[in-house]
Amino acid sequence: MSSGTAGRKGWLSERVPLDLEALKVYSNEPVPNHLARWWWCLGGTPALLFVVQVVTGILLTFYYVPSPASAYESVRRITHDIPYGWYLRSLHRWSSHFMIVAVWLHMMRVFFTGAYRRPRELNWMIGMGLLGVTLLFGFTGYSLLYEQISYWGITVATNLTEAVPWLGTHLARLLRGGDAVGDHTLTRFFIFHIGVLPTAITILLALHILLVRLHGVTPFEFARDRARPQGHKTYPFYPDHVLIEVIMGIGLVILLSCLAILFPAGLGEPANPLRTPAHIKPEWYFFWTFRWLKLVGLTASVLSIGAVALLAFVWPFVDAWIRRRRPGSELSVWIGASAVLCLLGLTVWEALAAH
Amino acid sequence: MSPNWTATSSLLGASPDEHPPPPRRVFLSRLVSLTTLAALGASALAGARLVLRYLYPRQGLSRRRRIFLAPRSELPPGATRSYTLPGGQSAIVRNTGTAWVALSDVCPHLGCKVRWDEAAGGFLCPCHAGLFSKEGKALRGPPADEGKDLRRYPVETIGDNIFIEIEEHL
């Protein structure tokens, strides 16, 4: 090594006193072999997609105008006039769909392998928070288009909030910035989408990853891995696992790019507050709530969805209670499977129904 | 050189090397900690209240106002017309033969706009398929389940003109 390089290194390490050897040890934590399977990488997928969302989102914000009079026109301009605007918008849209799917799949994987159990209960709860924030990202982002369906989506959703007992009216007014959807609503949704929610997701993601790192990956062994000798049951996080994530990331970006080119994001009619379109539906990831609302009515649906969300939030403790009462019980698997079937059933039902 | 924490830790009532601190000192140090925590908590609550007050939209004043709708001749018996009112609301006005009825076109369920549906023979809400009779009575769907009819505007005729009363947010 030349003395010049050593000198530069010395200069830098004096100013950034980072122990590279300690960092190497820290990042080389061995991870169990089962993590090399792709469905065990689903936790990293939403994080990768979040990076795509941040980059494309920042670029879209350069041209988006968050006011009812100009929002639709600015989206139209991004889509049709600005060079590559259609591509960035389509990437942002497809990536949001993927992110929601990946978060649900990650959550299901964690649920069905029991990875939320002691001592990882808090991380499950943080994960539930991340699911909520991801769904809110989807909802607020879609509202920003200010096209007919998205406008009426905001109207229905904010009116739905009014059904929350005691706080409903105040919550709805706070969200809308007034008694009805108007000038302030779009600005509020915009601030949520680009300020409040990104801050929340960054904090929650950091805590989520920190807890994973502190606890280590949940032990799990496939029959094939069980036969391996003791020294071969793990592999290093860096570079091996990082490489798997990088390959998945590149694959995802290629897939997103193809979808953005083949099925670019469209734009419906501009919002018309005087006329509700004949067929109104939310984005597909809210189909189940929409169908449930039609089935059981306003107050019952809001209360029951709230109760289920609360149950899911504290599920690790409920599961521990069940397992204390009935050791070896498979009840949680059955409850989880029923919940997934219900969600899928309601989603498909709404997708197929005209009304 | 490692800093000497002894002074600080004895303040907090935890000095392992020395004799246990007198109970009075422990009491006082706990009192100081608790008071500080309480003050911080109160400040946080005050801050949260300030932010909420800032974000919560002002409860605007509203007033009831009578507005001119149309001359009587424009709405003969059996005729129905839709009028856009100030503030972006709409009224569907019908002459039943004995009176004029003005209905709001906002579905009382979740705020979508209803429209006349010839096949269904009533006002249909496109959001959750709620159906209302031509008098505005909820017949089917979520509004009927909740017993919520279309809102009626008070109608008044003065001379040859029809007026309706609306609530205007200032």
Interface residues (C-beta under 8 A of the other chain):
Chain A: W152 T155 V156 N159 L160 H170 R173 L174 R176 G177 G178 D179 A180 H184 P273 L274 R275 T276 P277 A278 H279 I280 L293 K294 G297 L298 H355
Chain B: L52 L55 Y56 P57 G60 T84 G88 S90 H109 L110 G111 C112 K113 V114 R115 C125 P126 C127 H128 A129 P142 D145 E146 H169
